[in-house]
Amino acid sequence: MSEKVENKIIQYQSHTRDNELDIMSSSQCGCICCGEVFSARDVHLWVEEGNVLSARCPRCGLPYVVSDSSGLPLDQKTLSQLSDYLLDNKKESGIYDEICRFCADYYAGKIDNNDIEMIRLYERYIRLLYREFKDPAAAFALGRIYADGSPLTAVDRDKAIAYFEDELLCQDGRSFYEAGLLYLARGERGDNRRAFEAFSKSSALGSLEGSMYIAIFYLHGNYVKADQDFAVNTLLSVFGGLYSRALVERQGYVELIFCAFHIGYCFYEGLGCPQSESRAIRYWLITQYFLDNAVSRMNVKLPWIDEFKNLFSMAMVNKNLANEGPLFDEDTFYDSFFEQQEATTPKLLKYMDYAEDTGSVRFGISSSVPLLIIDAGNFCVTQANDSDWEMTLAKFVRLSDENTFNRFEFIGQYMVRFVLDDPIRGAVAIAELSFEPPVEEEQPKEE
């Protein structure tokens, strides 16, 4: 019996892939996964693999659709027999992989996540993956469902925390970070301690976000004894990684601007560092830029946003705002890359012209991802893949014939190296630039 069914499944499955034309010329279809029969006009979802389109079932969402143009029987008895066998052997039959693909496509927005039936299927499959296969990604997804809520599931922070702290995710720094956020939002007695412990685990597992929140705890003396020096140093070390991720992967914008806001706040108030309005403005320009160009399109609530706007407005009083964009000079180069030198993105030194007698330098940089160009003196920010720089009273030295590099390394404030991190040779400096940095008027730190 089993061998006969397996042979029949092979026969039917041969018609489930690359079947767009078959379905367009058919009147009726059936699904060998869920066993349902439906009109060919009901098929609207497709799995795209290159130029190949395979129909998703409108009932179960999986690509197991066979049309009547195949010539195969689509009676209920046959489809139910095939369905029973496939569902009893999810791993071996490929059903497990297709469920995972459906959930990934839903999460990526390839499947309409406003369609109530698709939401129902997604949540059903996530629960199935967790219950039957102990899938860590499903545990994380269930945490997100209960943390955010959905048209079918009410927000339940306790359940969300339980999933994020499930033993399946004991090596996932993201899950402990999410649990920490939920403890802070819940605000019950002892939740500050629980949040700190969750963020500590997250940080220990390499989470930049976890480290960032540990710094915030020490900055404000929340649950722990305040240590503002440690807080600022940690925030600065985390910032480069968050910045790189935002530029390269185009995600993590909320965490980036939260970190930038707090670093700016520390410089503005002189907390754990010398008071510097100009350095505060650099970070707040970054905060405002990504707030306007990325976060504003996201449906997120930022409880600290009013505080940021008030502080930024105070810092910008009597400042002349530029309308023409940044000047690509020494000051802008310093503003753009000194604070973000830990950020790594592939770059190309396009050209370099150096007049030693006058000390003028012209060079061009091309980046595979748009670099953030900050002109704090003119209070403007932009992003550019290609930038052409011109400096006076500077010196440029080529140290290698190579043109590719991935980060800047400042030696003090007067020298910067263009560094290529090579897996075999280590850090290789391909060029070295010396220039006079912008002069900052530091304000004495208030007692």
N, C-alpha and C positions, 0 to 999 in steps of 0.2 A: 504493500500500500504506500509506504513512505517513498520508495523509489519511483513509483508511478506519479505521485504528487510532485516530487522534485523535478521529474522530467517535464511535467506539465508547467511548473513554475518557470523553468528555463525557457520554455516555448513562449509563455505569456510575457516574461520579462524582456524578451528580445524586441517587443513592441512598445516598451515603456520609455525608451530613450530615443531622442531625435524624432519625435512623433508629431511635430507641429502640423505638417501637411496632412498627415493621416487624420488628425482630429478636425482640421478645417473641412475635410471632405466627408465627415461622418455626421450622423444624427444622434448617435447614442454612444456612451462610454461607460466603462466600469473600472473599479479600482480593486486590484488584487490584494491591497493592504487592508482596507476597511470593509471591503465586500459590497460597497454601495454602487448602484447604477444611477446614472444621471445624464442629462442632455449634454451634448458636446458644446452647446452654447454657454454652459455654466463654467467652462474652463477659462480662467482668466490669469492664473498664476503659472509661472514657468521657472524652471531651473536653467540658468544660462551657463554653458560651458563652452567658451569660445563662440563659435558660430552655431553651436548646437543648442536647440531648445527642447526641453522635455517637460511635459505638462505636470503640474502639481494637482492633486485631487482637490476639488473644492470642498470636500467633506473632511478629509484628514490632513490635507496640506502636503502629503508626501508624493513623490514622483513615481507612482505605480499605476498610471492610467493607461488603459488599453481601449482602443476605439473599435467600433463595429467594422470599420474598413479593413481591420486585420484579418477578418474571416473567422476569428475565434469565438466560441460561444460566450456570451455575457450573461448567462442565466444566474439567478441568485444562488442556486445550489453549488455551481462550480466556483463562483467567486468566494463564497463563504468557506468552501473547502480550502482554497488557496490562502485565504486570509488567515484562517485558523493555524495553518502550518507556519506561515511567515511570522505571526505574532507569538507563537510558541517557541520560535527560534530566532529571537530578535538579533542577537549578535551574529550568528552564522548567516542569516539571510540578508544582512545589510540594513535591516530596519533601524537598528541602533545608530548606525552612521548617518542615515537620512534624517532621523529625529534630531541628531546633533547639528546637522547642516540646516535644518529648518530653524532651530533656535538661534544659530549664529546669523542666519540671513534676517531673521526677525530683529535681532539686536542691532544689526548693521543698517536697518531701515530698508532692506530690499523687499520686505514683506510689510504691508500696510499695518502699522501698529496702532492705527485708529479704528480699524475694523474689529468690532466686538468679537466676531467669530475667530479671527486670527489671534486676538488676545487670549481667548478661551483655549485655543489649541496650544499656544505658547506656554501658558501656565500649566496646562495639563501635562505637556511633555517635560517641562522642567521638573515637575513633581515626580513623574515617572522615572526620569534619569536619576533623581536623588534616591527614590525609594528602591528601585530595582537594581541600579548599577553603582550606587554610592559615588556618584560623579561629583568631584570637588567643585567644578564650574557650576553645577546645578545648585549646590549648597550656597554658593556665592550669589547666584541669580535669585534664589528664594529670599536671601537676606535683603537684596535690593527691592524685590517685590513688596515685602512687608515694610521696609523702610520708607518707600516712596508711595505705596498704595497704587491701586489701579481701578478701573471701572468695575472690576470683579472682586477685588481684595482690599479690605480696609487696612489703613496704616496700623501696624502693631509693632512698636519698638521692641518689646520684650521678645517676640518671636524673631524679629530681625536680628537682634543681638545673639540669640541662641543659634541661628544659622551661621552668622559670621564667626562665632566662637566654636563651631562644630569641629570635632577632631579631624575631619577631612581637610580642614583649612589651617591646621596647626603650623604649617610652614609657609603660609601666605601672608606677607606683610600688609597687603591691601585690606584683608578681611579684619585684622586687628585695628587698622586705622578706621575703617567704617564703624566697628564696634565702639571705638573711642568717641567718635563723633556722636553716636547715638546715646552714649552715656551722658555726654555734655548736654544734649538736647533734652534728655529725660529729666535730668536735674533732681533726682531723688537723693536722699541722704546716703552719703558714701559714694556717689557717682563720680565725683571729682577724682577720688582715689582709683576707682575702677577705670576711668578714662585714662589717667596717667599710666596705669599698669598696661592698658591696651596699647597706648601709643609707644610705651617702652618696648613691648614685644614687637610692634610694627617696625620701630627703628632698628632693633637688633636684627631683624630679617631683611634690612636694607631699604626700607621704605623712606623716601625723602619726606613724604607727608608726615609720617610718624615722628621723624626727627624735628620737623618744623614745629609740630605741636608741643613736643617736649620743650623746645626753646621758648614757646609762648608761655608755658607754665612757669618756667624760670624767670621770664621777663617780668611777669606780674606777681610772682610769688604765690601762685595758685596751687595749693596743697603742699608745695615744696618751698624751701627757703629761697628767696629771690637771689638770683645770680645773673645780673644784667650783662656782665662781660661774657659769660658763657652763652647767654641767650643770643647776643649779637653775633658772636663768632659762629655759632651754629646756624643761624639764619643766613649769614653770608655764604657759608659753605654749602648749604642746601640750595641756595638761589641758582647757582650755575647749572645744576642738574635739572631743576624745574624749567629754567629758561631754555635749555637745549631741547627738552621734551616738547615744550610749547612750539618751538620753531620747526623741529624736525618731524615730530609725530602729530602736531596740531591738536594736542589735547593737554589737559591739566592746566587750563587757563585760570580757573578759579583758584587753585592752589598757588599758582605763580603770582597773581595779583595780591593774594592774601599775604604772601611772604614779602613781596615788594612794599606793600603798604606798611608792614610792621618794621621793616628795615628803615624806611623813610621816617617813620615815627621815632625810631631810636636816634637817628641823626638829628632830627628836628628838635627833640627834647634833650639830647645829650645823655641818653641812657646807655651806659656801658660802652660809650665811645665819645670822642670829642664832638661837641655840638657843631653842626654844619648844615646850614639851610640849603646850600647848593647841592650837597649830596642827597639831602632829603628830597629836593625837587627832582633830581635824576630818577630816583626810585618811584616817586609819585607820578612822574610823566609816563613811566612804564605802566604803572597801575592804571592811569587814565586811558592810555592808548589801547590796552587789551580790554579794558572795560567797555570802551566804545566800539571796538572792532571785532570782538569775539564774544565776550560774556553777555553783552546786551541782547544777543540773539538766543541766548539760552534761558530756559525757564528756571532760574535759580534765585533764591533769596539770600542776600548778603547782609547780615545784621549789622556789620561794621561800616556799611557804605556811607551812612550819614556822617559818621565821625571823620571818615576820610575826606569827604567833600568839604566839611567845615575847615579841617586843617589845611587842605590844599588851597582853598580859597584864601585863607589867612596868609599862607606862604607866598601867594601870587599877587598880593596887594601891591599896587604901584609898580608892577612889572609890565614892560612893554612886550606884548605877545607878537611873535613873528608870523607873517602870513605867507612868506615866500619859501618856506621850507628850510632845512638845515644848511649851514655852510660846511663844506667838507674840508675842514682844516684841523689843526692840532687839537684845539679844544673839543671839537665834536668827536674826533677819533678817541680821545681820552674819555669823554663822557660815555661813548658808545661801548667801549671794550674794556676799560679798566675794571669796572664793577662786574663784568660778565666774562672775565678771562677764563673761568673754569668751563664755560659752555663750549662744547665741541660740535662743529658742523663742517662738512667738507668744503674747502675753499680753494681758489686758484689765484695766484699772483699773476695778473694778466701782463703787466709791464711795469718797468721802473725806470724813471729818468732822474738822475741826481747830478746837480751842478755843484761840485765841491767848492768852487770859488765864491759862490753866492750863498751856499747852504740851503738851496731850494730843492725840494723833492716833489716829484709827481709819480703816483703809482695807482694802479687799478686793481680792485679785488672783485672776483666773481664767486658767488656762493650758490650751491645747489638748492639751498633754502633761503628765503628772504631774511637778511640780517636787520636787526633793529638799529636804526641810526638815531642817536639822541643828541640834540644840540640844546644842552641845558641853558646856555647863555641866551639863546633866542626862544627858549621854552617851546620847542617843537620836536616831534618824533615822527619818523616814517619807517617804512620797511622797503628794502631794496635788495634784489639779487646781485646787481652790479653797481659798484660805487667807484668814483674816481676822486682821488684825494690830492690836495696840493698844500704843501707846508713850506714855511720859511724858517731859517735858523735851525735847520734839522740836518741829520746825517743818516744816510742809508747805506748799509753794507750787505752785499750778497754773500752768504756763507755756503751756498750750494747751488748747483745748476738746476735743482728741482724747483718746480713751480707750485706744487700742491702742498697744502698744509691744512690743519683742522682747528687750530686754536691760537690765541695770543697769550704770551707769557710776559707780564710786566716785571722788570727788574727795578724795584723802587718805583718812582713816578716818572723817571726821565728816559727809560729805555724799554723797548718792547721787542720781543722776538716772535717771529712767525714760525710756529712749531708744528712739525708733523710727528704724530705718535705712530711709530712703525712697530708692528708686532715683533719684529726680529731685532731691529737696531735700537729700539726704544725711542725716546724723545729726540728728534733731530731738528735743530734750528736751521731753516733755509735762508733766513734774512734777519737783519737786526736794524731797528730804527730808533734813533735818539732824537728827542725834541724837548722843548721847554713846555712843561705841563701848564694847565690853567692855574692861575694864582687864586687860591681860595681865601676868603676873609673869614677865619674861624672866630666864632663868638665864644667868650669865656663861659665855661659850664657853671650854671647857677648852683650855689651851695644849697 
